[in-house]
Amino acid sequence: MALVTLIPGTIFARDFRVEALIATGGMGAVYRAEQASTGAAVALKIMLPELLADARSRERFEHEARVAARIKSNHIVKVLGAGIDEPTQTPWLAMEFGTCSANPVVRRFRAPRYARVHGRHPRHRGSSHPPRVG
């Protein structure tokens, strides 16, 4: 099993031409890619190389793909496909590419740094949950 590092121009899973790294997280890395078969821009999430050998992590990644594919909402990107790249045995998840963080309404409700670091915002003192919106 080869470890995966995707660089721009790489063809991954025989159908995705990698354009740029968007972000990395605890479980995977997300790249902007073009789906060669359709020409569509996609967000391609792959599992981090250091987690590939961990069966539980692989199960969680694959579960995420199945659950995300069932969610139908205008506020959540649509899952276009999922699979495992044969040469590297790396699980992947392709989603529609979108930039909802550019939406001023979404930015307004983005958790401030304090909440991301401490788990809640100071204005929510006395409550373990933030107030409902809407």
C-alpha positions in Angstrom: 0.0 0.0 0.0 1.5 3.3 -1.1 1.1 6.4 1.0 -0.9 9.2 -0.7 0.2 12.8 -1.2 -1.7 14.5 -3.9 -0.1 17.3 -5.8 -1.7 19.5 -8.5 -2.0 17.6 -11.8 -2.2 14.1 -10.1 -4.9 11.8 -11.4 -6.5 10.1 -8.4 -9.0 7.1 -8.5 -8.7 7.2 -12.3 -11.2 10.1 -12.6 -10.1 13.1 -10.6 -7.4 15.6 -11.6 -6.2 17.3 -8.4 -6.0 21.1 -8.6 -5.2 22.3 -5.1 -5.3 21.3 -1.4 -8.2 23.1 0.3 -7.9 21.9 3.9 -6.8 19.1 6.2 -8.5 17.8 9.3 -8.2 15.0 11.8 -9.4 12.3 9.4 -8.7 13.5 5.9 -7.5 16.1 3.4 -9.9 17.9 1.0 -8.7 18.9 -2.5 -10.3 20.9 -5.2 -10.3 18.6 -8.2 -11.9 18.2 -11.7 -13.8 15.0 -12.4 -12.3 14.0 -15.7 -15.4 12.1 -16.9 -17.8 15.1 -16.4 -15.5 18.2 -16.3 -17.2 19.2 -13.0 -15.4 20.8 -10.2 -15.5 18.6 -7.1 -14.3 18.6 -3.5 -12.3 15.4 -3.1 -11.8 14.2 0.4 -9.2 11.4 1.0 -8.2 9.7 4.2 -5.0 10.8 5.8 -2.1 8.4 5.0 -1.3 7.8 8.7 -4.8 6.4 9.3 -5.0 4.0 6.4 -3.8 1.0 8.4 -6.3 1.6 11.2 -9.5 -0.5 10.5 -11.6 1.6 12.9 -10.6 4.9 11.1 -11.3 3.4 7.7 -14.8 2.2 9.0 -15.5 5.7 10.3 -14.5 7.3 7.0 -16.6 5.0 4.9 -19.6 5.5 7.4 -19.3 9.2 6.9 -19.6 8.8 3.1 -22.8 6.6 3.5 -24.4 9.0 6.0 -23.5 12.2 4.1 -25.0 10.7 0.9 -28.4 10.3 2.6 -28.6 13.9 3.7 -30.8 16.0 1.4 -30.5 19.7 2.1 -29.7 22.9 0.3 -27.3 23.8 3.1 -25.1 20.7 2.8 -22.9 19.7 -0.2 -24.1 16.7 -2.1 -22.0 13.6 -2.1 -21.3 12.6 -5.8 -19.5 9.4 -5.1 -17.2 7.4 -2.9 -14.8 4.5 -3.2 -11.3 3.2 -2.7 -8.4 4.1 -5.0 -7.1 0.7 -6.1 -3.3 1.3 -6.3 -3.1 3.0 -2.9 -6.1 1.5 -1.1 -7.1 5.0 0.0 -10.8 5.7 0.7 -12.2 8.8 -1.0 -15.3 10.9 -1.1 -16.3 13.2 -3.9 -18.7 16.1 -3.1 -20.0 19.0 -5.1 -17.6 22.0 -4.9 -19.1 25.0 -3.2 -18.1 28.1 -1.3 -20.8 28.6 1.3 -18.4 30.4 3.6 -18.5 33.3 1.2 -22.2 33.7 2.1 -22.5 36.6 4.5 -25.3 34.8 6.5 -23.0 31.8 7.0 -20.1 34.0 8.0 -22.3 35.8 10.5 -23.0 32.5 12.4 -19.5 31.1 12.2 -18.2 30.2 15.6 -15.8 32.8 16.9 -12.2 31.8 17.9 -13.2 31.7 21.5 -15.9 29.1 20.8 -13.7 27.0 18.6 -11.0 26.9 21.3 -13.1 26.7 24.5 -16.2 25.0 23.1 -18.7 27.8 23.7 -19.1 31.5 23.4 -18.9 33.7 26.6 -22.4 35.2 25.9 -23.9 31.7 26.5 -22.9 31.8 30.2 -25.2 29.7 32.3 -26.2 27.5 29.5 -24.5 24.4 28.1 -26.1 25.0 24.7 -26.0 28.1 22.5 -29.4 29.8 21.9 -31.5 28.6 19.0 -31.4 30.5 15.8 -34.7 30.9 13.8 
